[in-house]
Amino acid sequence: MKTRTKAVVIGGGIAGCSTLYHLVQEGWSDAVLVERDELTSGTTWHSAAQVTNFGMTQTMVGLKSHSIALYKRLRDDPDYPVGYHHGDGGIRLANTEAQMQGYRHFASMARGMGVEFDVIDAAECARRHPLISTDNLLGGLWDGADGDIDPAQLCQALAFHARRGGAEVYRSTEVTALTQRSDDTWTVHTDKGDIECDVVVNACGYRVNEVGAMMGVQHPVASMEHQYFVTEDIPAIAEAGHRMPLLRCPISDYYCRQEKNGLLLGFYEQDCKTWGMDGISPGFSNDLCPDDLDRVMDVLEGAFARMPALTEAGIKRVVNGPITYTIDGAPLVGPIPGKRNAFCIIGLRAGVGEGGGHGWLLAQQIVHGEACYDTWVVDPRRFGPQCNVELTALKAIEDYQNEFRFHFPHEHRPAGRNARVTPLTPVLAAEGAEFTVVNGWERVDYIMPTPDFHPSLTFDFDETFETVGAEVKNVQENVGLCEVNGFNRFEITGADRHEFLDRMFCGTVTRKPGRVGLGYLLNHHGMLKGEATIANLPASDRGPARIWYGSAAAAELHDMDWLQAYLHADEDVQIRSLTNAQTILVLAGPRARAVLSACARGDWSAVAFPWLSVRECFIGIAPATVLAVSFSGEPAYEIHVPNSALLAAYQALRDAGAAHGLRLFGARAVDSMRMEKGFLHWKADILTEFDPFETGLDRFVQMKKPGFIGKPALQRRLAEGPRKRLVTLSLDTRQAPAHAGASLMQDDRVVGSITSGAWGHRTRLNLAYAFVEPDLAKAGRALQLDLCGRMVAAEVIAPSPYDPDFALLRG
């Protein structure tokens, strides 16, 4: 056994085998996989092994397409062929128009990734799958590339090719401990000896937290028992003359695929069970849970109604085994939060079908520092510290019960709510607030017009349209108040703080005390990594001279890892998180300055406190730090208050605002206004797939700076020219907003993809942002948007259609 290697992958299921294979493909042949038993002895061996192209984001579609292409190559490899039924086709059924509308959106999104789905009616569903009834059926989504694969053969083939490329696989080798050395390399202790490595990868399936504990981390992964059975032969299948398509049914919570001349039928019952919450037996390997078909009888009855042939089929065997889930159902693939040179590829509930793509994206991150796609949808740092295993289990149960029911826009399911709240949460609820969830935080979405207000789940504009419009109107004409909890806030101190940030940001970082600036961080490929507000706070009785670094709530763990990774040992820089200690109250509108002056001592005039200023003060009796910044385009102030004083600050602002028409507003109003101003959202419009020039952020880049992270790569990209440009679009429809991923078309050709969309209530424009081919980025260009299956005229317009000269903010 080797004693030194570049990477050690722990776990021999699809996650580990795919990672090892792709590390070799990316040039790291000096890599090792260790498995405590045999390959595929965990969840992989009993997988139903369906391989679909369907995904709810473009990244997920892209990684699944990679899996399919890889599996086809392995199937056809004469040295180690794999059993793979590709192209049987699959149907996702629907019995509501809202579901069909969602399928039309997903078809539009997939088209931008080179994948073609068909939305078909009930009769066509039955024609393609002759065993199903059309009772209570509207139609479905057809995936022509759907199929299934032999999971054991797949993993053995991946391991075979990895070994042939120079990697090594050690079976029956148990990892007993992990030690990180002072240079951030690792020692992997096993019962066969120690291996030193640069990088360690946790690919341990349902034993993920056993290995996580060796690193001192707990991953938000929980396991669910999952049952399927295989039937005896069904005559209609043998007589069909073709393989039956796969079915996934949100109506009755089951799936099925052909298995020889019978069917494999799997269940997502409502009376479901977690597994292994109190520990897993060391001997649980190539093992199953006891059968429990009584638990799935309600699902089985629905399957019988949809497929009457099942009522005459015997059961050949039953499988009940654990599968892993995360809080949002998507896996954790990427850097482990708070650790260096440690990665994970875990929580793969659909591991075999997606595993080829997950290993591909992870290997790129390990070897190159970034993948070809923005991987935030699977990034382990997308969850905050509230995400313990107990919360994960609640969300896993909920996700399991809704396996084939996609999330609608603005849908937030009830499990695990109130994980992160502030002292204002119950106060705002009493004011009629409806909440959205941002990194676990309960944040006001809008104020309900009546207590029994329940908008529809739809891809169209819903019943909140007028309510949100009224909130925007009051911000534009009077003054509004909004709580922005969870906003990521780091306090950076030390003599070298300015030099450190100057190296991190691609533009000018203001050093003037009492001033605020906005900047962007790049990765080593010259692509956008982050966005942050920098506020220079002078020394006071609240602390020394310091910098407040503010970024999106979701960036909490991501940004801390990124900043700490680039601290030099000899630098005098300290970084402390205030995210969970401070909350922002946003005061916005033409009367905001008057409200602030009425409840805080000092001169708040435009001369004394201009745009992009920061000042410490008291709001009533509450200590606060006020930034003159705006995400709405109206004169606005971010008022940062310690949570212990938040209620006092809120009450002081409400009292002072009573004479000025102050009303509450929420996140949907903010999104409408930021679209009108041309302001971007991190991980919606600001992606690692594009550089700042492609994203329209030229003014925030100073190429004359001596150096910043990503500068050499950005210089090369400038010389090559842009691949895409971010543009603002006006859509010719009042029926629906644009949704992320939807395809922009020209002459039946995909030329771009939507990143954000919302109605602009001040401009009366249906607005969207999209990355398009550079020659289509000029204002006035006419395009078409595939909006849930309807072609809608879309025109490129100048950015920031509301107050483009920023006169309202500068005044």
Order of alpha helices (4+ residues) and beta strands (2+ residues): beta-alpha-beta-beta-alpha-beta-beta-alpha-beta-alpha-beta-beta-alpha-beta-beta-beta-beta-alpha-beta-alpha-beta-beta-beta-beta-alpha-beta-beta-beta-alpha-alpha-alpha-beta-beta-alpha-beta-beta-alpha-beta-beta-beta-alpha-beta-beta-alpha-beta-beta-beta-alpha-beta-alpha-alpha-beta-beta-beta-beta-beta-beta-alpha
